[in-house]
Amino acid sequence: DGGITQSPKYLFRKEGQNVTLSCEQNLNHDAMYWYRQDPGQGLRLIYYSQIVNDFQKGDIAEGYSVSREKKESFPLTVTSAQKNPTAFYLCASSITAASIIYFGEGSWLTVV
Amino acid sequence: AQKVTQAQTEISVVEKEDVTLDCVYETRDTTYYLFWYKQPPSGELVFLIRRNSFDEQNEISGRYSWNFQKSTSSFNFTITASQVVDSAVYFCALSEEYNQGGKLIFGQGTELSVKP
């Protein structure tokens, strides 16, 4: 089936540890995105990539890092520098930056 | 500055009632897109509709309809004869054509609860 796959669905991390969230898409989309959602709030853009080997910071990039070595993959690393990492993380993709954006099922990250 | 406001935080209706979710946006661009997404309890965002700023025609898709009015900067969403399966959080979002490649600006969301 075509779609956007995020893993893991649930992740627990100790303070001070880095963690990487996986996002894979088989839709042949050029653009990929990472959004963060906090309870009762809308989504905020962390990073986005319009093409392989290129990515841009969104509104809340501090404490996060990404890579885009392959068209289908856009992993997000939540570093220990991120002060409030507990949140719901959503990966998304679109054919181009001007197209409809489709979302994955999300990953819940809890820092304990 | 760009902004999307969904003033209704929570709405509760009884099945078969009609319900309208409000969305007001702010943008300085003349070319932009407006979206509605549905987020069921499972968490993923489901795309419902995209409209561009040059198309003010209302749209109907089954029990769903959308009213886009540039004069009031609103893009409201109506569910007719609501069903329990419509219970979810609904997000309105804005994308500006010349802004950071496809970035979506989201409203806070409206949680709709449809009771049997």
Contacts between the chains, C-beta under 8 A, distances in Angstrom:
chain1	res1	chain2	res2	distance
A	31	B	101	6.6
A	31	B	102	5.6
A	33	B	102	7.3
A	33	B	103	8.0
A	35	B	104	7.9
A	40	B	9	7.8
A	40	B	108	7.4
A	40	B	109	7.7
A	41	B	108	6.0
A	41	B	109	7.4
A	42	B	4	7.6
A	42	B	91	6.2
A	42	B	93	8.0
A	42	B	106	3.4
A	42	B	107	5.6
A	42	B	108	5.0
A	42	B	109	5.7
A	43	B	45	7.8
A	43	B	91	7.3
A	43	B	104	7.2
A	43	B	106	4.7
A	44	B	106	7.6
A	45	B	100	7.9
A	45	B	103	5.4
A	45	B	104	7.2
A	48	B	100	7.0
A	48	B	101	6.3
A	48	B	102	6.9
A	48	B	103	6.7
A	50	B	101	4.8
A	50	B	102	7.6
A	56	B	100	6.4
A	56	B	101	7.2
A	58	B	100	7.4
A	58	B	103	6.8
A	88	B	43	6.6
A	90	B	43	7.9
A	90	B	44	7.7
A	90	B	45	6.6
A	92	B	45	7.8
A	94	B	102	5.7
A	96	B	102	7.6
A	97	B	101	3.4
A	97	B	102	3.7
A	98	B	97	6.6
A	98	B	101	8.0
A	98	B	102	6.4
A	99	B	102	7.3
A	100	B	35	7.8
A	100	B	47	5.9
A	100	B	50	5.5
A	101	B	35	7.9
A	101	B	47	7.6
A	101	B	95	7.9
A	101	B	102	6.2
A	101	B	104	6.1
A	102	B	47	6.1
A	103	B	37	7.6
A	103	B	44	5.7
A	103	B	45	4.0
A	103	B	46	7.9
A	103	B	47	7.8
A	104	B	44	6.6
A	105	B	42	6.9
A	105	B	43	6.0
A	105	B	44	4.3
A	106	B	43	4.3
A	106	B	44	6.1
A	108	B	43	7.9
